[in-house]
Amino acid sequence: MQHQTDSFDGALAFDLLRRNADDAGPSLATRWQSLDDAGRVIAALAGEAEPPPEPNFAARIEAIADDRHRLAVQGVEDLSAMIEPGLAALLYVCENGGDARAPALALWREFTASRVALLALAADRGD
């Protein structure tokens, strides 16, 4: 039984996650937006609701200067490192007529858990 998915441009989300070898890498805001875009693709493949956008995440991270900043930046890098090969694998399965729903759901759960943790780091603590 094949899982029917809506048409999407997953290649665009995948390309945005890749670092450009000609520069030091995309800004934190660009990486975060790319992760949000990839999350929407993964949600669609998993049959889950899309995550609400968090456009101010990068600005909130840039505004803090303690260990939370370092942890959040590293967390974005770690999440990107997990999502990039996972999304590539899901897209490969879909392109070859496979059912990607179960692995997409597993990746979706990892994505949402990491995203919640990153958003908690960026939360205003009143300090």
CYANA upper distance limits for C-alpha pairs under 8 A (distance plus 0.5 A):
  1 MET  CA     99 ASP  CA      8.20
  2 GLN  CA     97 GLY  CA      7.99
  2 GLN  CA     98 GLY  CA      7.07
  2 GLN  CA     99 ASP  CA      5.81
  3 HIS  CA     98 GLY  CA      8.33
  3 HIS  CA     99 ASP  CA      5.73
  3 HIS  CA    100 ALA  CA      7.86
  3 HIS  CA    101 ARG  CA      7.38
  5 THR  CA     44 ALA  CA      7.78
  5 THR  CA     45 LEU  CA      6.92
  6 ASP  CA     44 ALA  CA      8.07
  8 PHE  CA     41 VAL  CA      7.78
  9 ASP  CA     13 ALA  CA      7.68
 10 GLY  CA     14 PHE  CA      6.68
 10 GLY  CA     38 ALA  CA      7.89
 10 GLY  CA     41 VAL  CA      6.72
 10 GLY  CA     91 LEU  CA      7.53
 11 ALA  CA     15 ASP  CA      6.50
 12 LEU  CA     16 LEU  CA      6.78
 13 ALA  CA     17 LEU  CA      7.12
 13 ALA  CA     34 SER  CA      6.64
 13 ALA  CA     35 LEU  CA      8.31
 13 ALA  CA     37 ASP  CA      6.27
 13 ALA  CA     38 ALA  CA      5.60
 13 ALA  CA     41 VAL  CA      8.21
 14 PHE  CA     18 ARG  CA      7.45
 14 PHE  CA     38 ALA  CA      7.41
 14 PHE  CA     84 GLU  CA      6.88
 14 PHE  CA     87 LEU  CA      7.37
 14 PHE  CA     88 ALA  CA      7.45
 16 LEU  CA     31 ARG  CA      8.11
 16 LEU  CA     34 SER  CA      6.07
 17 LEU  CA     31 ARG  CA      7.17
 17 LEU  CA     34 SER  CA      6.38
 17 LEU  CA     35 LEU  CA      7.59
 17 LEU  CA     80 SER  CA      7.00
 17 LEU  CA     84 GLU  CA      6.87
 18 ARG  CA     84 GLU  CA      8.06
 19 ARG  CA     25 GLY  CA      5.86
 19 ARG  CA     26 PRO  CA      7.23
 20 ASN  CA     24 ALA  CA      8.15
 20 ASN  CA     25 GLY  CA      6.45
 20 ASN  CA     26 PRO  CA      8.10
 21 ALA  CA     25 GLY  CA      8.03
 26 PRO  CA     30 THR  CA      6.32
 26 PRO  CA     31 ARG  CA      6.69
 27 SER  CA     31 ARG  CA      6.72
 28 LEU  CA     32 TRP  CA      6.54
 28 LEU  CA     58 ALA  CA      6.42
 28 LEU  CA     73 VAL  CA      7.79
 28 LEU  CA     76 VAL  CA      8.40
 29 ALA  CA     33 GLN  CA      6.62
 29 ALA  CA     57 PHE  CA      8.06
 29 ALA  CA     58 ALA  CA      5.45
 29 ALA  CA     59 ALA  CA      8.11
 30 THR  CA     34 SER  CA      6.60
 31 ARG  CA     35 LEU  CA      6.68
 31 ARG  CA     76 VAL  CA      7.87
 31 ARG  CA     80 SER  CA      8.35
 32 TRP  CA     36 ASP  CA      6.70
 32 TRP  CA     57 PHE  CA      8.13
 32 TRP  CA     58 ALA  CA      7.59
 32 TRP  CA     76 VAL  CA      7.51
 33 GLN  CA     37 ASP  CA      6.65
 33 GLN  CA     55 PRO  CA      7.98
 34 SER  CA     38 ALA  CA      6.59
 35 LEU  CA     39 GLY  CA      6.47
 35 LEU  CA     79 LEU  CA      8.46
 35 LEU  CA     80 SER  CA      7.31
 35 LEU  CA     83 ILE  CA      8.34
 36 ASP  CA     40 ARG  CA      6.90
 36 ASP  CA     51 PRO  CA      8.22
 36 ASP  CA     53 PRO  CA      7.48
 37 ASP  CA     41 VAL  CA      7.13
 38 ALA  CA     42 ILE  CA      6.72
 38 ALA  CA     83 ILE  CA      8.16
 38 ALA  CA     87 LEU  CA      8.03
 39 GLY  CA     43 ALA  CA      6.46
 39 GLY  CA     50 GLU  CA      7.79
 39 GLY  CA     51 PRO  CA      7.73
 39 GLY  CA    108 TRP  CA      7.79
 39 GLY  CA    111 PHE  CA      7.62
 40 ARG  CA     44 ALA  CA      6.68
 40 ARG  CA     50 GLU  CA      5.79
 40 ARG  CA     51 PRO  CA      7.41
 41 VAL  CA     45 LEU  CA      6.80
 42 ILE  CA     46 ALA  CA      6.54
 42 ILE  CA     87 LEU  CA      7.67
 42 ILE  CA    104 ALA  CA      6.40
 42 ILE  CA    105 LEU  CA      8.25
 42 ILE  CA    107 LEU  CA      7.87
 42 ILE  CA    108 TRP  CA      6.55
 43 ALA  CA     47 GLY  CA      6.43
 43 ALA  CA     48 GLU  CA      5.33
 43 ALA  CA     49 ALA  CA      6.63
 43 ALA  CA     50 GLU  CA      6.09
 43 ALA  CA     51 PRO  CA      8.44
 43 ALA  CA    104 ALA  CA      7.99
 43 ALA  CA    105 LEU  CA      8.15
 43 ALA  CA    108 TRP  CA      6.79
 44 ALA  CA     48 GLU  CA      6.61
 44 ALA  CA     49 ALA  CA      7.86
 44 ALA  CA     50 GLU  CA      7.78
 45 LEU  CA    100 ALA  CA      7.13
 45 LEU  CA    101 ARG  CA      6.22
 45 LEU  CA    104 ALA  CA      6.36
 45 LEU  CA    105 LEU  CA      8.25
 46 ALA  CA    100 ALA  CA      7.97
 46 ALA  CA    101 ARG  CA      5.25
 46 ALA  CA    102 ALA  CA      7.40
 46 ALA  CA    103 PRO  CA      8.33
 46 ALA  CA    104 ALA  CA      5.30
 46 ALA  CA    105 LEU  CA      5.17
 46 ALA  CA    108 TRP  CA      7.47
 47 GLY  CA    101 ARG  CA      7.66
 47 GLY  CA    105 LEU  CA      8.35
 56 ASN  CA     60 ARG  CA      6.70
 57 PHE  CA     61 ILE  CA      6.76
 57 PHE  CA    119 LEU  CA      7.64
 57 PHE  CA    122 ALA  CA      7.05
 58 ALA  CA     62 GLU  CA      6.59
 59 ALA  CA     63 ALA  CA      6.69
 60 ARG  CA     64 ILE  CA      7.33
 60 ARG  CA    122 ALA  CA      6.30
 60 ARG  CA    123 ALA  CA      8.07
 60 ARG  CA    124 ASP  CA      8.31
 61 ILE  CA     68 ARG  CA      8.41
 61 ILE  CA     69 HIS  CA      6.15
 61 ILE  CA     72 ALA  CA      7.54
 61 ILE  CA     73 VAL  CA      8.42
 61 ILE  CA    122 ALA  CA      6.02
 62 GLU  CA     69 HIS  CA      7.53
 64 ILE  CA     68 ARG  CA      7.71
 64 ILE  CA     69 HIS  CA      6.33
 65 ALA  CA     69 HIS  CA      6.21
 66 ASP  CA     70 ARG  CA      7.69
 67 ASP  CA     71 LEU  CA      6.55
 68 ARG  CA     72 ALA  CA      6.41
 68 ARG  CA    121 LEU  CA      6.40
 68 ARG  CA    122 ALA  CA      8.02
 69 HIS  CA     73 VAL  CA      6.67
 69 HIS  CA    121 LEU  CA      8.37
 69 HIS  CA    122 ALA  CA      8.47
 70 ARG  CA     74 GLN  CA      6.63
 71 LEU  CA     75 GLY  CA      6.38
 71 LEU  CA    121 LEU  CA      8.36
 72 ALA  CA     76 VAL  CA      6.68
 72 ALA  CA    118 LEU  CA      6.39
 72 ALA  CA    121 LEU  CA      6.87
 72 ALA  CA    122 ALA  CA      7.86
 73 VAL  CA     77 GLU  CA      6.92
 74 GLN  CA     78 ASP  CA      6.57
 75 GLY  CA     79 LEU  CA      6.47
 75 GLY  CA    114 SER  CA      8.29
 75 GLY  CA    118 LEU  CA      7.19
 76 VAL  CA     80 SER  CA      6.59
 76 VAL  CA    118 LEU  CA      8.09
 77 GLU  CA     81 ALA  CA      6.67
 78 ASP  CA     82 MET  CA      6.84
 79 LEU  CA     83 ILE  CA      6.52
 79 LEU  CA    111 PHE  CA      7.77
 79 LEU  CA    114 SER  CA      7.38
 80 SER  CA     84 GLU  CA      6.37
 81 ALA  CA     85 PRO  CA      7.77
 82 MET  CA     86 GLY  CA      6.87
 83 ILE  CA     87 LEU  CA      6.21
 83 ILE  CA    107 LEU  CA      8.19
 83 ILE  CA    111 PHE  CA      8.02
 84 GLU  CA     88 ALA  CA      6.68
 85 PRO  CA     89 ALA  CA      6.59
 86 GLY  CA     90 LEU  CA      6.76
 86 GLY  CA    107 LEU  CA      7.43
 87 LEU  CA     91 LEU  CA      6.59
 88 ALA  CA     92 TYR  CA      6.65
 89 ALA  CA     93 VAL  CA      6.76
 90 LEU  CA     94 CYS  CA      6.77
 90 LEU  CA    100 ALA  CA      6.40
 90 LEU  CA    103 PRO  CA      7.82
 90 LEU  CA    104 ALA  CA      7.16
 91 LEU  CA     95 GLU  CA      6.48
 92 TYR  CA     96 ASN  CA      6.71
 93 VAL  CA     97 GLY  CA      6.93
 93 VAL  CA     98 GLY  CA      5.45
 93 VAL  CA     99 ASP  CA      7.33
 93 VAL  CA    100 ALA  CA      6.55
 94 CYS  CA     98 GLY  CA      5.79
 94 CYS  CA     99 ASP  CA      7.12
 94 CYS  CA    100 ALA  CA      6.76
100 ALA  CA    104 ALA  CA      6.27
101 ARG  CA    105 LEU  CA      6.51
102 ALA  CA    106 ALA  CA      6.93
103 PRO  CA    107 LEU  CA      6.72
104 ALA  CA    108 TRP  CA      6.36
105 LEU  CA    109 ARG  CA      6.69
106 ALA  CA    110 GLU  CA      7.00
107 LEU  CA    111 PHE  CA      6.51
108 TRP  CA    112 THR  CA      6.56
109 ARG  CA    113 ALA  CA      6.65
110 GLU  CA    114 SER  CA      6.70
111 PHE  CA    115 ARG  CA      6.48
112 THR  CA    116 VAL  CA      6.54
113 ALA  CA    117 ALA  CA      6.88
114 SER  CA    118 LEU  CA      6.70
115 ARG  CA    119 LEU  CA      6.61
116 VAL  CA    120 ALA  CA      6.68
117 ALA  CA    121 LEU  CA      6.93
118 LEU  CA    122 ALA  CA      6.93
119 LEU  CA    123 ALA  CA      6.65
